[in-house]
Amino acid sequence: QVQLEESGGGLVQAGGSLRLSCAASGSIFSSNVMGWYRQAPGKQREMVATITSGGTSNFAAFVQGRFTISRGNGENTAVLQMNGLKPEDTAVYYCNFRRQGFTNGYWGKGTQVTVSS
């Protein structure tokens, strides 16, 4: 089992910044992928950004250079820095942890991000 602890999120005005952090603990796979996904009301959950244990990152097209993802202090922490936030970024953001090469993984409880116009 893997436990995910998320922090960050909140309310910010358009153009502002937020930082989301996710720490994984438990039965950690050495080759893994951590990522952030989001789900807005009435919409499906979608990928925002992922990063492998080797540091390779991937971003959704809508990010358009506004967000960065990194492995924080410790190998099993993923930090999503979001700049230039837009009202359409409003959603619940979920952390995901999975073994590299696998599609299923573990999910955090989610953290609300609200961007006001």
CYANA upper distance limits for C-alpha pairs under 8 A (distance plus 0.5 A):
  1 GLN  CA     26 GLY  CA      6.47
  1 GLN  CA     27 SER  CA      6.00
  2 VAL  CA     24 ALA  CA      7.08
  2 VAL  CA     25 SER  CA      6.18
  2 VAL  CA     26 GLY  CA      5.20
  2 VAL  CA     27 SER  CA      5.99
  2 VAL  CA     28 ILE  CA      7.16
  2 VAL  CA     97 PHE  CA      8.48
  2 VAL  CA    106 TYR  CA      7.15
  3 GLN  CA     24 ALA  CA      6.14
  3 GLN  CA     25 SER  CA      5.76
  3 GLN  CA     26 GLY  CA      6.60
  3 GLN  CA    106 TYR  CA      8.16
  3 GLN  CA    108 GLY  CA      8.07
  4 LEU  CA     22 CYS  CA      6.94
  4 LEU  CA     23 ALA  CA      6.12
  4 LEU  CA     24 ALA  CA      5.11
  4 LEU  CA     25 SER  CA      7.07
  4 LEU  CA     95 CYS  CA      7.77
  4 LEU  CA     96 ASN  CA      8.39
  4 LEU  CA     97 PHE  CA      8.36
  4 LEU  CA    106 TYR  CA      8.22
  4 LEU  CA    107 TRP  CA      7.44
  4 LEU  CA    108 GLY  CA      5.68
  5 GLU  CA     22 CYS  CA      5.97
  5 GLU  CA     23 ALA  CA      5.67
  5 GLU  CA     24 ALA  CA      7.01
  5 GLU  CA    108 GLY  CA      7.09
  6 GLU  CA     20 LEU  CA      7.72
  6 GLU  CA     21 SER  CA      6.16
  6 GLU  CA     22 CYS  CA      4.90
  6 GLU  CA     23 ALA  CA      7.06
  6 GLU  CA     95 CYS  CA      7.47
  6 GLU  CA    108 GLY  CA      7.20
  6 GLU  CA    109 LYS  CA      8.15
  6 GLU  CA    110 GLY  CA      7.66
  6 GLU  CA    111 THR  CA      7.61
  7 SER  CA     20 LEU  CA      6.31
  7 SER  CA     21 SER  CA      5.69
  7 SER  CA     22 CYS  CA      6.92
  7 SER  CA    111 THR  CA      7.80
  8 GLY  CA     18 LEU  CA      7.71
  8 GLY  CA     19 ARG  CA      6.26
  8 GLY  CA     20 LEU  CA      5.02
  8 GLY  CA     21 SER  CA      6.76
  8 GLY  CA    111 THR  CA      7.77
  9 GLY  CA     18 LEU  CA      6.85
  9 GLY  CA     19 ARG  CA      7.26
  9 GLY  CA     20 LEU  CA      6.54
  9 GLY  CA    111 THR  CA      6.37
  9 GLY  CA    112 GLN  CA      6.20
  9 GLY  CA    113 VAL  CA      5.47
  9 GLY  CA    114 THR  CA      8.42
 10 GLY  CA     18 LEU  CA      8.28
 10 GLY  CA    111 THR  CA      8.39
 10 GLY  CA    112 GLN  CA      6.54
 10 GLY  CA    113 VAL  CA      5.52
 10 GLY  CA    114 THR  CA      6.60
 11 LEU  CA    113 VAL  CA      6.64
 11 LEU  CA    114 THR  CA      5.24
 11 LEU  CA    115 VAL  CA      6.41
 11 LEU  CA    116 SER  CA      7.89
 12 VAL  CA     16 GLY  CA      6.49
 12 VAL  CA     17 SER  CA      7.68
 12 VAL  CA     18 LEU  CA      8.09
 12 VAL  CA    114 THR  CA      6.88
 12 VAL  CA    115 VAL  CA      5.55
 12 VAL  CA    116 SER  CA      6.79
 13 GLN  CA     85 LEU  CA      8.23
 13 GLN  CA    115 VAL  CA      5.85
 13 GLN  CA    116 SER  CA      5.25
 13 GLN  CA    117 SER  CA      6.65
 14 ALA  CA     84 GLY  CA      7.55
 14 ALA  CA     85 LEU  CA      5.92
 14 ALA  CA     86 LYS  CA      5.54
 14 ALA  CA     87 PRO  CA      6.73
 14 ALA  CA    115 VAL  CA      6.20
 14 ALA  CA    116 SER  CA      6.18
 14 ALA  CA    117 SER  CA      5.81
 15 GLY  CA     83 ASN  CA      7.50
 15 GLY  CA     84 GLY  CA      4.72
 15 GLY  CA     85 LEU  CA      5.39
 15 GLY  CA     86 LYS  CA      6.83
 16 GLY  CA     83 ASN  CA      6.60
 16 GLY  CA     84 GLY  CA      6.04
 16 GLY  CA     85 LEU  CA      6.04
 17 SER  CA     81 GLN  CA      7.95
 17 SER  CA     82 MET  CA      5.87
 17 SER  CA     83 ASN  CA      4.87
 17 SER  CA     84 GLY  CA      6.76
 17 SER  CA     85 LEU  CA      6.72
 18 LEU  CA     81 GLN  CA      6.71
 18 LEU  CA     82 MET  CA      5.73
 18 LEU  CA     83 ASN  CA      7.23
 19 ARG  CA     79 VAL  CA      7.48
 19 ARG  CA     80 LEU  CA      6.22
 19 ARG  CA     81 GLN  CA      5.05
 19 ARG  CA     82 MET  CA      6.48
 20 LEU  CA     79 VAL  CA      6.14
 20 LEU  CA     80 LEU  CA      5.53
 20 LEU  CA     81 GLN  CA      6.95
 20 LEU  CA     82 MET  CA      8.49
 21 SER  CA     77 THR  CA      7.48
 21 SER  CA     78 ALA  CA      6.29
 21 SER  CA     79 VAL  CA      4.93
 21 SER  CA     80 LEU  CA      6.85
 22 CYS  CA     77 THR  CA      5.93
 22 CYS  CA     78 ALA  CA      5.74
 22 CYS  CA     79 VAL  CA      6.92
 22 CYS  CA     95 CYS  CA      6.85
 23 ALA  CA     76 ASN  CA      6.41
 23 ALA  CA     77 THR  CA      4.87
 23 ALA  CA     78 ALA  CA      7.16
 24 ALA  CA     28 ILE  CA      8.05
 24 ALA  CA     76 ASN  CA      5.84
 24 ALA  CA     77 THR  CA      6.74
 24 ALA  CA     97 PHE  CA      7.97
 25 SER  CA     76 ASN  CA      7.86
 28 ILE  CA     76 ASN  CA      8.46
 29 PHE  CA     98 ARG  CA      8.50
 29 PHE  CA     99 ARG  CA      6.50
 30 SER  CA     53 SER  CA      7.88
 31 SER  CA     52 THR  CA      8.00
 31 SER  CA     53 SER  CA      6.28
 31 SER  CA     54 GLY  CA      8.28
 31 SER  CA     99 ARG  CA      6.64
 31 SER  CA    100 GLN  CA      6.01
 32 ASN  CA     52 THR  CA      6.26
 32 ASN  CA     53 SER  CA      5.81
 32 ASN  CA     97 PHE  CA      7.62
 32 ASN  CA     98 ARG  CA      6.18
 32 ASN  CA     99 ARG  CA      4.87
 32 ASN  CA    100 GLN  CA      4.97
 33 VAL  CA     50 THR  CA      7.17
 33 VAL  CA     51 ILE  CA      6.13
 33 VAL  CA     52 THR  CA      4.73
 33 VAL  CA     53 SER  CA      6.54
 33 VAL  CA     97 PHE  CA      6.36
 33 VAL  CA     98 ARG  CA      5.93
 33 VAL  CA     99 ARG  CA      6.70
 33 VAL  CA    100 GLN  CA      6.09
 34 MET  CA     50 THR  CA      6.14
 34 MET  CA     51 ILE  CA      5.98
 34 MET  CA     52 THR  CA      6.78
 34 MET  CA     53 SER  CA      8.25
 34 MET  CA     78 ALA  CA      6.88
 34 MET  CA     95 CYS  CA      7.79
 34 MET  CA     96 ASN  CA      6.11
 34 MET  CA     97 PHE  CA      5.11
 34 MET  CA     98 ARG  CA      7.13
 35 GLY  CA     47 MET  CA      8.29
 35 GLY  CA     48 VAL  CA      8.02
 35 GLY  CA     49 ALA  CA      6.05
 35 GLY  CA     50 THR  CA      4.39
 35 GLY  CA     51 ILE  CA      6.57
 35 GLY  CA     78 ALA  CA      7.62
 35 GLY  CA     95 CYS  CA      6.25
 35 GLY  CA     96 ASN  CA      5.64
 35 GLY  CA     97 PHE  CA      7.11
 36 TRP  CA     47 MET  CA      6.94
 36 TRP  CA     48 VAL  CA      6.02
 36 TRP  CA     49 ALA  CA      5.96
 36 TRP  CA     50 THR  CA      6.82
 36 TRP  CA     80 LEU  CA      8.00
 36 TRP  CA     93 TYR  CA      7.06
 36 TRP  CA     94 TYR  CA      6.07
 36 TRP  CA     95 CYS  CA      5.17
 36 TRP  CA     96 ASN  CA      6.60
 37 TYR  CA     45 ARG  CA      7.06
 37 TYR  CA     46 GLU  CA      5.91
 37 TYR  CA     47 MET  CA      4.83
 37 TYR  CA     48 VAL  CA      5.49
 37 TYR  CA     49 ALA  CA      7.53
 37 TYR  CA     93 TYR  CA      6.11
 37 TYR  CA     94 TYR  CA      5.61
 37 TYR  CA     95 CYS  CA      6.90
 37 TYR  CA     96 ASN  CA      7.86
 38 ARG  CA     45 ARG  CA      5.92
 38 ARG  CA     46 GLU  CA      5.96
 38 ARG  CA     47 MET  CA      7.02
 38 ARG  CA     48 VAL  CA      7.17
 38 ARG  CA     91 ALA  CA      6.42
 38 ARG  CA     92 VAL  CA      5.97
 38 ARG  CA     93 TYR  CA      4.74
 38 ARG  CA     94 TYR  CA      6.33
 39 GLN  CA     43 LYS  CA      6.74
 39 GLN  CA     44 GLN  CA      6.41
 39 GLN  CA     45 ARG  CA      4.81
 39 GLN  CA     46 GLU  CA      6.89
 39 GLN  CA     91 ALA  CA      5.82
 39 GLN  CA     92 VAL  CA      5.86
 39 GLN  CA     93 TYR  CA      7.07
 40 ALA  CA     44 GLN  CA      7.78
 40 ALA  CA     45 ARG  CA      7.90
 40 ALA  CA     90 THR  CA      7.15
 40 ALA  CA     91 ALA  CA      4.78
 40 ALA  CA     92 VAL  CA      6.84
 41 PRO  CA     91 ALA  CA      7.68
 47 MET  CA     59 PHE  CA      8.27
 47 MET  CA     60 ALA  CA      6.87
 48 VAL  CA     59 PHE  CA      6.38
 48 VAL  CA     60 ALA  CA      5.72
 48 VAL  CA     63 VAL  CA      7.73
 49 ALA  CA     57 SER  CA      7.58
 49 ALA  CA     58 ASN  CA      5.98
 49 ALA  CA     59 PHE  CA      4.86
 49 ALA  CA     60 ALA  CA      6.72
 49 ALA  CA     69 ILE  CA      7.31
 49 ALA  CA     80 LEU  CA      8.46
 50 THR  CA     57 SER  CA      5.97
 50 THR  CA     58 ASN  CA      5.72
 50 THR  CA     59 PHE  CA      7.14
 50 THR  CA     69 ILE  CA      7.71
 51 ILE  CA     55 GLY  CA      6.34
 51 ILE  CA     56 THR  CA      5.85
 51 ILE  CA     57 SER  CA      4.68
 51 ILE  CA     58 ASN  CA      6.93
 51 ILE  CA     69 ILE  CA      7.36
 51 ILE  CA     70 SER  CA      7.45
 51 ILE  CA     71 ARG  CA      8.10
 51 ILE  CA     78 ALA  CA      8.23
 52 THR  CA     56 THR  CA      5.72
 52 THR  CA     57 SER  CA      7.02
 52 THR  CA    100 GLN  CA      7.96
 53 SER  CA     71 ARG  CA      8.42
 53 SER  CA     75 GLU  CA      7.69
 55 GLY  CA     70 SER  CA      7.94
 55 GLY  CA     71 ARG  CA      7.80
 57 SER  CA     69 ILE  CA      7.59
 59 PHE  CA     63 VAL  CA      7.07
 60 ALA  CA     64 GLN  CA      8.43
 63 VAL  CA     67 PHE  CA      6.61
 66 ARG  CA     82 MET  CA      6.77
 66 ARG  CA     83 ASN  CA      5.75
 66 ARG  CA     84 GLY  CA      6.41
 66 ARG  CA     85 LEU  CA      8.22
 67 PHE  CA     80 LEU  CA      7.35
 67 PHE  CA     81 GLN  CA      5.99
 67 PHE  CA     82 MET  CA      4.97
 67 PHE  CA     83 ASN  CA      6.38
 68 THR  CA     80 LEU  CA      6.29
 68 THR  CA     81 GLN  CA      5.71
 68 THR  CA     82 MET  CA      7.21
 69 ILE  CA     78 ALA  CA      7.35
 69 ILE  CA     79 VAL  CA      6.03
 69 ILE  CA     80 LEU  CA      5.02
 69 ILE  CA     81 GLN  CA      6.79
 70 SER  CA     78 ALA  CA      6.18
 70 SER  CA     79 VAL  CA      5.79
 70 SER  CA     80 LEU  CA      7.23
 71 ARG  CA     75 GLU  CA      6.75
 71 ARG  CA     76 ASN  CA      7.61
 71 ARG  CA     77 THR  CA      5.94
 71 ARG  CA     78 ALA  CA      5.12
 71 ARG  CA     79 VAL  CA      6.65
 72 GLY  CA     76 ASN  CA      8.20
 72 GLY  CA     77 THR  CA      5.57
 72 GLY  CA     78 ALA  CA      6.08
 72 GLY  CA     79 VAL  CA      6.34
 73 ASN  CA     77 THR  CA      7.05
 85 LEU  CA     89 ASP  CA      6.96
 85 LEU  CA    115 VAL  CA      7.26
 86 LYS  CA     90 THR  CA      8.09
 86 LYS  CA    115 VAL  CA      6.64
 86 LYS  CA    116 SER  CA      8.32
 86 LYS  CA    117 SER  CA      8.09
 87 PRO  CA    114 THR  CA      7.83
 87 PRO  CA    115 VAL  CA      5.17
 87 PRO  CA    116 SER  CA      6.16
 87 PRO  CA    117 SER  CA      6.44
 88 GLU  CA    115 VAL  CA      8.06
 89 ASP  CA    113 VAL  CA      8.06
 89 ASP  CA    114 THR  CA      7.93
 89 ASP  CA    115 VAL  CA      7.21
 90 THR  CA    112 GLN  CA      8.32
 90 THR  CA    113 VAL  CA      5.90
 90 THR  CA    114 THR  CA      5.07
 90 THR  CA    115 VAL  CA      5.97
 91 ALA  CA    112 GLN  CA      6.62
 91 ALA  CA    113 VAL  CA      6.04
 91 ALA  CA    114 THR  CA      7.11
 92 VAL  CA    110 GLY  CA      6.36
 92 VAL  CA    111 THR  CA      5.89
 92 VAL  CA    112 GLN  CA      4.89
 92 VAL  CA    113 VAL  CA      6.48
 93 TYR  CA    110 GLY  CA      5.77
 93 TYR  CA    111 THR  CA      5.74
 93 TYR  CA    112 GLN  CA      6.68
 93 TYR  CA    113 VAL  CA      7.39
 94 TYR  CA    107 TRP  CA      7.17
 94 TYR  CA    108 GLY  CA      6.17
 94 TYR  CA    109 LYS  CA      7.09
 94 TYR  CA    110 GLY  CA      4.82
 94 TYR  CA    111 THR  CA      7.03
 95 CYS  CA    107 TRP  CA      6.25
 95 CYS  CA    108 GLY  CA      5.59
 95 CYS  CA    109 LYS  CA      8.36
 95 CYS  CA    110 GLY  CA      7.37
 96 ASN  CA    105 GLY  CA      7.08
 96 ASN  CA    106 TYR  CA      6.05
 96 ASN  CA    107 TRP  CA      5.20
 96 ASN  CA    108 GLY  CA      6.93
 97 PHE  CA    105 GLY  CA      5.97
 97 PHE  CA    106 TYR  CA      5.69
 97 PHE  CA    107 TRP  CA      7.19
 98 ARG  CA    102 PHE  CA      7.19
 98 ARG  CA    103 THR  CA      7.71
 98 ARG  CA    104 ASN  CA      6.86
 98 ARG  CA    105 GLY  CA      4.64
 98 ARG  CA    106 TYR  CA      6.79
 99 ARG  CA    105 GLY  CA      7.52
